[in-house]
Amino acid sequence: MRPAVEPPGMVRRTTLIVNDIDASIRFYRDVLGFELWLENRGKVTASSLPNEAPLGAPSRFAIMKGRHPWIGMVGLLQYGEPRALPPPPKALRPGDSVLMIETQDLAAIYARMQRARTPINKAPETSEVTSNGGRRWEATFLFAFDPDGHMLEINQRGPERAPAVANAAGAAAAAAPSAATAGSAPVTAGAAPAVRVQRAFFDGRFGQIHYRRASPQQAGGMRPPVVLLHQSPLSGRMFSELLPQLGTDRVVYAPDTPGYGESDAPPRVPTLGDYADALHDFIADLKEPVDLVGYHTGAMIAAEIAARYPQDIRKLVLISVPVFSAERRAQLVSTTVQAEDGSSLLTEWKSTMGVRPAGQSVEQAARIVAEKQRAGLKAGWAMAALSGYEPEPRLRSIPRPTLIIRPRDGLWDAGAVAAALIPGAELQDAPEYGFGLFDAFPVEIASRVRRFLDAPGVRE
């Protein structure tokens, strides 16, 4: 929140003069995880800051907000038309600046920088830091350039170390554990817990259900488990980047819907209720209520589970909900074509690459194409189940707290319809996300989901 009394000399925002503000917004949002907080458009006037653009030329100003609600903002200011981005500088000179950004997940930022081909000056490196008063801790540093060549120092603070002692007697005393601390694990300040991701199978009504499970290496203060339901004809593999983000403080499961991924298929074309019952078997075996997150067809299956088995669901998050009219459902394609010359695979490749976001690598897009091939001629079964499903009565009967996130991926209007049908549903617009959002924005999606799941308000 905004401080009641602002201390003198408080630095609230740094404003960067940029060549192409759209490129800068994408970088600070998609790579560094900032939020677009404000955007203004105007024209260059005599009262503008000194610049080379002629009077009357367009000007744009944006503010990108970090995690802190008041300080730590970055301004982006473009005078005139966009210019070509310069190459990164070879050395810093007097007058240059270094923008320092602190994060809790430097590894994720580094991975996104690599996918976006960000110029890296120094790869992540861990060293010891000594502060005033002799306090010491480990920190990991990453140096890179933003699109305009501004140097960025990204750091993640690690565990604080015991203060240095002046003599051998003091060193011995510091090394000996007290009765209160003997046998306890060290506390890591600011470092994200390590997450273990495993794979296993569950014996279900249609055969085995394959699933992925993410959990913190060190349990303690665990929150309710989360179950992620994927889009068809994909599999739980689509949550590969999201699982370790959500699994830092809870156990997260990503089962493959029967017939997809590595899960056995039903003997015949199932209904959406059949899918819901089969996945509920998996949920019920966990022996405690879960938070349920679904995407596309997985969102509708999740909604059906919450309507049928509310006693086993605590909260519900639906992303891109396919609520269609009867006429639109009748038009859904449920057949799968596999051409002998491989042209169908090329068509699938071009379709996936055509909607690939900037933060999704070619390898991740290829992973999606590969997953779509696993189901073979059964790939359209989930779509066939959706075409015969009447969503309105079920959505109106959901009794659990529900969050609907709607990105720009073809189901924008449908998300608003779903939010109006589910009693008390919260609707969050996410126009900055599109297809491939779990690969391109795993940290941001995890943050949205976690805020909702951890907030009070469960109805009994």
Secondary structure, DSSP 4 states (H G I P E B T S, - for coil): ---SSPPTT---EEEEE-S-HHHHHHIIIIIT--EEEEEEEEE--TTSPS-SSPTT-EEEEEEEE-SSSSS-EEEEEEESS--PPPPPPSS--TT--EEEEE-S-HHHHHHHHHHTT--EEEEEEEEEEE-GGG-EEEEEEEEEE-TT--EEEEEEEEEEEPPP-SSHHHHHHHHSPPTTTTTPPPP-SSPPPPEEEEEEEEEETTEEEEEEEEEESS-SSPEEEEEEEPPTTS-GGGGTTTHHHHTTSEEEEEEPPTTSTTSPPPSSPPPHHHHHHHHHHHHHTT-S-EEEEEETHHHHHHHHHHHH-GGGEEEEEEES-----HHHHHT--------TTSHHHHHHHHHHHHT--TTS-HHHHHHHHHHHHHTGGGTTHHHHHHHT--HHHHHHT--S-EEEEEESSS-HHHHHHHHHHSTT-EEEEETT--TTHHHH-HHHHHHHHHHHHHSS----
